[in-house]
Amino acid sequence: MFRALTPTSIHPPFSAYSHGAAIETPARIVFCSGQLGIAADGAIPPDCEGQARLCFENIRAVLAEAQMSLANVVRINAYVTDRKHLPAYMEVRNALFADPLPASTLMVVAGFARPEFVVEIEAIAAAAI
């Protein structure tokens, strides 16, 4: 449905993502708002790995409303509050996605609206219509 774009003329990705993603057919596109690591009951894991897992589970639930899955994700934007959270976030992300890998951006930010959150993830997904 989409094609990963990783030209050999530029430095390869630093991790499991593509430099770009081309949607090859007419598609339905879903834009997921930034998801935080909070469960339906309000529980918030204390660590980045737990929060990242919940972020992706929340994204999975949003996509399911559009009859899509994480396999339809073509773009991820992720934000963490400290460089120390990068490995935990990337471990969770890398376990969930396979070829073709979505395009991805990861940024370190000063914080979120509530201090207990350490990661927020947005996603864009596409499915053939």
CYANA upper distance limits for C-alpha pairs under 8 A (distance plus 0.5 A):
  1 MET  CA     23 ILE  CA      6.80
  1 MET  CA     24 GLU  CA      6.46
  1 MET  CA     25 THR  CA      7.06
  1 MET  CA    126 ALA  CA      8.34
  1 MET  CA    127 ALA  CA      7.25
  1 MET  CA    128 ALA  CA      6.91
  2 PHE  CA     21 ALA  CA      6.83
  2 PHE  CA     22 ALA  CA      5.83
  2 PHE  CA     23 ILE  CA      4.84
  2 PHE  CA     24 GLU  CA      5.93
  2 PHE  CA     25 THR  CA      8.31
  2 PHE  CA     74 VAL  CA      7.83
  2 PHE  CA    100 PRO  CA      8.00
  3 ARG  CA     21 ALA  CA      6.11
  3 ARG  CA     22 ALA  CA      5.59
  3 ARG  CA     23 ILE  CA      6.98
  3 ARG  CA     24 GLU  CA      7.39
  3 ARG  CA    100 PRO  CA      6.99
  4 ALA  CA     18 SER  CA      6.31
  4 ALA  CA     19 HIS  CA      8.05
  4 ALA  CA     20 GLY  CA      6.47
  4 ALA  CA     21 ALA  CA      5.15
  4 ALA  CA     22 ALA  CA      6.96
  4 ALA  CA     99 ASP  CA      8.39
  4 ALA  CA    100 PRO  CA      5.92
  4 ALA  CA    101 LEU  CA      6.80
  4 ALA  CA    102 PRO  CA      7.42
  4 ALA  CA    103 ALA  CA      8.21
  5 LEU  CA     18 SER  CA      6.51
  5 LEU  CA     19 HIS  CA      6.28
  5 LEU  CA     20 GLY  CA      5.15
  5 LEU  CA     21 ALA  CA      5.99
  5 LEU  CA     22 ALA  CA      7.47
  6 THR  CA     12 PRO  CA      7.60
  6 THR  CA     13 PRO  CA      8.31
  6 THR  CA     18 SER  CA      6.18
  6 THR  CA     19 HIS  CA      5.74
  6 THR  CA     20 GLY  CA      7.14
  7 PRO  CA     12 PRO  CA      8.39
  7 PRO  CA     19 HIS  CA      8.42
  8 THR  CA     12 PRO  CA      7.63
 13 PRO  CA     17 TYR  CA      6.92
 13 PRO  CA     18 SER  CA      7.00
 13 PRO  CA     19 HIS  CA      7.11
 15 SER  CA     90 MET  CA      8.41
 16 ALA  CA     94 ASN  CA      6.40
 16 ALA  CA    101 LEU  CA      7.30
 17 TYR  CA    101 LEU  CA      5.51
 17 TYR  CA    102 PRO  CA      6.10
 17 TYR  CA    103 ALA  CA      6.07
 17 TYR  CA    104 SER  CA      6.39
 18 SER  CA    100 PRO  CA      8.34
 18 SER  CA    101 LEU  CA      5.98
 18 SER  CA    102 PRO  CA      6.15
 18 SER  CA    103 ALA  CA      5.18
 18 SER  CA    104 SER  CA      7.43
 19 HIS  CA    103 ALA  CA      5.96
 19 HIS  CA    104 SER  CA      7.88
 20 GLY  CA    102 PRO  CA      7.75
 20 GLY  CA    103 ALA  CA      5.41
 21 ALA  CA     74 VAL  CA      6.48
 21 ALA  CA     75 ARG  CA      7.89
 21 ALA  CA    102 PRO  CA      6.77
 21 ALA  CA    103 ALA  CA      6.33
 23 ILE  CA     27 ALA  CA      8.03
 23 ILE  CA    126 ALA  CA      8.01
 25 THR  CA    128 ALA  CA      6.73
 26 PRO  CA    128 ALA  CA      6.42
 26 PRO  CA    129 ILE  CA      6.68
 27 ALA  CA    126 ALA  CA      6.38
 27 ALA  CA    127 ALA  CA      5.66
 27 ALA  CA    128 ALA  CA      4.83
 27 ALA  CA    129 ILE  CA      5.63
 28 ARG  CA    126 ALA  CA      6.01
 28 ARG  CA    127 ALA  CA      5.80
 28 ARG  CA    128 ALA  CA      6.79
 28 ARG  CA    129 ILE  CA      6.54
 29 ILE  CA    124 ILE  CA      7.59
 29 ILE  CA    125 ALA  CA      6.16
 29 ILE  CA    126 ALA  CA      4.89
 29 ILE  CA    127 ALA  CA      7.15
 30 VAL  CA     63 LEU  CA      7.87
 30 VAL  CA     66 ALA  CA      8.14
 30 VAL  CA    124 ILE  CA      6.17
 30 VAL  CA    125 ALA  CA      5.63
 30 VAL  CA    126 ALA  CA      6.78
 31 PHE  CA    122 GLU  CA      8.40
 31 PHE  CA    123 ALA  CA      6.71
 31 PHE  CA    124 ILE  CA      5.13
 31 PHE  CA    125 ALA  CA      7.12
 32 CYS  CA     59 ILE  CA      7.24
 32 CYS  CA     62 VAL  CA      7.50
 32 CYS  CA     63 LEU  CA      8.35
 32 CYS  CA    122 GLU  CA      6.18
 32 CYS  CA    123 ALA  CA      5.61
 32 CYS  CA    124 ILE  CA      6.51
 33 SER  CA    122 GLU  CA      5.98
 33 SER  CA    123 ALA  CA      7.71
 34 GLY  CA    120 GLU  CA      6.29
 34 GLY  CA    121 ILE  CA      5.49
 34 GLY  CA    122 GLU  CA      4.68
 34 GLY  CA    123 ALA  CA      8.00
 35 GLN  CA     55 CYS  CA      5.66
 35 GLN  CA     56 PHE  CA      8.22
 35 GLN  CA     58 ASN  CA      7.04
 35 GLN  CA     59 ILE  CA      7.29
 35 GLN  CA    120 GLU  CA      5.93
 35 GLN  CA    121 ILE  CA      5.73
 35 GLN  CA    122 GLU  CA      6.73
 36 LEU  CA     51 GLN  CA      7.52
 36 LEU  CA     52 ALA  CA      8.33
 36 LEU  CA     54 LEU  CA      7.81
 36 LEU  CA     55 CYS  CA      5.72
 36 LEU  CA    117 PHE  CA      7.49
 36 LEU  CA    119 VAL  CA      7.02
 36 LEU  CA    120 GLU  CA      5.36
 36 LEU  CA    121 ILE  CA      7.34
 37 GLY  CA     44 ILE  CA      6.55
 37 GLY  CA     45 PRO  CA      7.58
 37 GLY  CA     50 GLY  CA      7.73
 37 GLY  CA     51 GLN  CA      4.37
 37 GLY  CA     52 ALA  CA      6.53
 37 GLY  CA     53 ARG  CA      7.78
 37 GLY  CA     54 LEU  CA      5.27
 37 GLY  CA     55 CYS  CA      5.34
 37 GLY  CA    117 PHE  CA      7.42
 37 GLY  CA    119 VAL  CA      7.54
 37 GLY  CA    120 GLU  CA      7.71
 38 ILE  CA     42 GLY  CA      6.24
 38 ILE  CA     43 ALA  CA      6.17
 38 ILE  CA     44 ILE  CA      5.27
 38 ILE  CA     45 PRO  CA      7.98
 38 ILE  CA     51 GLN  CA      7.43
 38 ILE  CA     54 LEU  CA      6.86
 38 ILE  CA     55 CYS  CA      7.89
 39 ALA  CA     43 ALA  CA      5.67
 39 ALA  CA     44 ILE  CA      6.99
 39 ALA  CA     54 LEU  CA      7.18
 44 ILE  CA     51 GLN  CA      7.40
 44 ILE  CA    116 GLU  CA      8.26
 44 ILE  CA    117 PHE  CA      8.36
 45 PRO  CA     50 GLY  CA      5.89
 45 PRO  CA     51 GLN  CA      6.14
 46 PRO  CA     50 GLY  CA      7.78
 46 PRO  CA     51 GLN  CA      7.98
 46 PRO  CA    116 GLU  CA      7.87
 47 ASP  CA     51 GLN  CA      6.80
 47 ASP  CA    118 VAL  CA      8.22
 48 CYS  CA     52 ALA  CA      6.34
 48 CYS  CA     85 HIS  CA      6.51
 48 CYS  CA     88 ALA  CA      6.68
 48 CYS  CA     89 TYR  CA      6.99
 48 CYS  CA    118 VAL  CA      6.59
 48 CYS  CA    119 VAL  CA      7.00
 49 GLU  CA     53 ARG  CA      6.70
 49 GLU  CA     88 ALA  CA      5.60
 49 GLU  CA     89 TYR  CA      6.44
 49 GLU  CA     91 GLU  CA      8.49
 49 GLU  CA     92 VAL  CA      7.12
 50 GLY  CA     54 LEU  CA      6.89
 51 GLN  CA     55 CYS  CA      6.62
 51 GLN  CA    117 PHE  CA      8.20
 51 GLN  CA    118 VAL  CA      7.99
 51 GLN  CA    119 VAL  CA      7.17
 52 ALA  CA     56 PHE  CA      6.79
 52 ALA  CA     89 TYR  CA      6.50
 52 ALA  CA     92 VAL  CA      7.19
 52 ALA  CA     93 ARG  CA      8.47
 52 ALA  CA    119 VAL  CA      6.92
 52 ALA  CA    120 GLU  CA      8.08
 52 ALA  CA    121 ILE  CA      8.30
 53 ARG  CA     57 GLU  CA      6.64
 53 ARG  CA     92 VAL  CA      6.96
 54 LEU  CA     58 ASN  CA      6.49
 55 CYS  CA     59 ILE  CA      6.75
 55 CYS  CA    120 GLU  CA      7.33
 55 CYS  CA    121 ILE  CA      6.74
 56 PHE  CA     60 ARG  CA      6.50
 56 PHE  CA    121 ILE  CA      8.00
 57 GLU  CA     61 ALA  CA      6.79
 58 ASN  CA     62 VAL  CA      6.86
 59 ILE  CA     63 LEU  CA      6.66
 59 ILE  CA     70 LEU  CA      8.31
 59 ILE  CA    122 GLU  CA      8.35
 59 ILE  CA    123 ALA  CA      7.79
 60 ARG  CA     64 ALA  CA      6.60
 60 ARG  CA     69 SER  CA      6.40
 60 ARG  CA     70 LEU  CA      6.49
 61 ALA  CA     65 GLU  CA      7.12
 62 VAL  CA     66 ALA  CA      7.74
 63 LEU  CA     67 GLN  CA      6.89
 63 LEU  CA     68 MET  CA      5.39
 63 LEU  CA     69 SER  CA      6.11
 63 LEU  CA     70 LEU  CA      7.91
 63 LEU  CA    125 ALA  CA      8.24
 64 ALA  CA     68 MET  CA      5.56
 64 ALA  CA     69 SER  CA      6.54
 68 MET  CA     72 ASN  CA      6.72
 68 MET  CA    125 ALA  CA      8.37
 68 MET  CA    127 ALA  CA      7.59
 69 SER  CA     73 VAL  CA      7.97
 70 LEU  CA     96 LEU  CA      8.18
 70 LEU  CA     97 PHE  CA      7.97
 70 LEU  CA    125 ALA  CA      8.33
 71 ALA  CA     97 PHE  CA      7.59
 72 ASN  CA    125 ALA  CA      5.50
 72 ASN  CA    126 ALA  CA      5.94
 72 ASN  CA    127 ALA  CA      6.66
 73 VAL  CA    102 PRO  CA      6.71
 73 VAL  CA    123 ALA  CA      7.05
 73 VAL  CA    124 ILE  CA      6.19
 73 VAL  CA    125 ALA  CA      4.49
 73 VAL  CA    126 ALA  CA      7.01
 74 VAL  CA    101 LEU  CA      8.04
 74 VAL  CA    102 PRO  CA      4.87
 74 VAL  CA    103 ALA  CA      6.55
 74 VAL  CA    123 ALA  CA      8.12
 74 VAL  CA    124 ILE  CA      6.34
 74 VAL  CA    125 ALA  CA      5.78
 74 VAL  CA    126 ALA  CA      7.23
 75 ARG  CA    102 PRO  CA      5.62
 75 ARG  CA    103 ALA  CA      5.14
 75 ARG  CA    104 SER  CA      6.11
 75 ARG  CA    123 ALA  CA      6.07
 75 ARG  CA    124 ILE  CA      5.55
 75 ARG  CA    125 ALA  CA      7.41
 76 ILE  CA    102 PRO  CA      7.38
 76 ILE  CA    103 ALA  CA      6.78
 76 ILE  CA    104 SER  CA      5.10
 76 ILE  CA    105 THR  CA      6.80
 76 ILE  CA    121 ILE  CA      7.49
 76 ILE  CA    122 GLU  CA      6.24
 76 ILE  CA    123 ALA  CA      5.05
 76 ILE  CA    124 ILE  CA      7.10
 77 ASN  CA    104 SER  CA      6.32
 77 ASN  CA    105 THR  CA      5.36
 77 ASN  CA    106 LEU  CA      6.59
 77 ASN  CA    121 ILE  CA      6.27
 77 ASN  CA    122 GLU  CA      5.57
 77 ASN  CA    123 ALA  CA      6.82
 78 ALA  CA    104 SER  CA      8.25
 78 ALA  CA    105 THR  CA      6.63
 78 ALA  CA    106 LEU  CA      5.24
 78 ALA  CA    107 MET  CA      6.83
 78 ALA  CA    119 VAL  CA      7.64
 78 ALA  CA    120 GLU  CA      6.28
 78 ALA  CA    121 ILE  CA      4.87
 78 ALA  CA    122 GLU  CA      6.80
 79 TYR  CA    106 LEU  CA      6.22
 79 TYR  CA    107 MET  CA      5.35
 79 TYR  CA    108 VAL  CA      6.20
 79 TYR  CA    109 VAL  CA      6.79
 79 TYR  CA    119 VAL  CA      6.00
 79 TYR  CA    120 GLU  CA      5.76
 79 TYR  CA    121 ILE  CA      6.89
 80 VAL  CA     85 HIS  CA      6.95
 80 VAL  CA     86 LEU  CA      7.76
 80 VAL  CA    106 LEU  CA      8.12
 80 VAL  CA    107 MET  CA      6.86
 80 VAL  CA    108 VAL  CA      5.47
 80 VAL  CA    109 VAL  CA      6.52
 80 VAL  CA    111 GLY  CA      8.26
 80 VAL  CA    118 VAL  CA      5.96
 80 VAL  CA    119 VAL  CA      4.89
 80 VAL  CA    120 GLU  CA      7.18
 81 THR  CA     85 HIS  CA      7.90
 81 THR  CA    108 VAL  CA      5.94
 81 THR  CA    109 VAL  CA      5.55
 81 THR  CA    110 ALA  CA      6.21
 81 THR  CA    111 GLY  CA      5.85
 81 THR  CA    112 PHE  CA      8.48
 81 THR  CA    118 VAL  CA      5.69
 81 THR  CA    119 VAL  CA      7.10
 82 ASP  CA     86 LEU  CA      8.07
 82 ASP  CA    108 VAL  CA      6.38
 82 ASP  CA    109 VAL  CA      7.76
 82 ASP  CA    110 ALA  CA      8.44
 82 ASP  CA    118 VAL  CA      8.18
 83 ARG  CA    108 VAL  CA      6.97
 85 HIS  CA     89 TYR  CA      6.68
 85 HIS  CA    118 VAL  CA      8.32
 86 LEU  CA     90 MET  CA      6.54
 87 PRO  CA     91 GLU  CA      6.51
 88 ALA  CA     92 VAL  CA      6.93
 89 TYR  CA     93 ARG  CA      6.71
 89 TYR  CA    119 VAL  CA      8.49
 90 MET  CA     94 ASN  CA      6.24
 91 GLU  CA     95 ALA  CA      6.73
 92 VAL  CA     96 LEU  CA      7.13
 93 ARG  CA     97 PHE  CA      7.06
 94 ASN  CA     98 ALA  CA      8.24
 97 PHE  CA    101 LEU  CA      6.79
 97 PHE  CA    102 PRO  CA      8.23
111 GLY  CA    115 PRO  CA      7.28
111 GLY  CA    117 PHE  CA      8.29
111 GLY  CA    118 VAL  CA      7.73
112 PHE  CA    117 PHE  CA      7.01
112 PHE  CA    118 VAL  CA      8.08
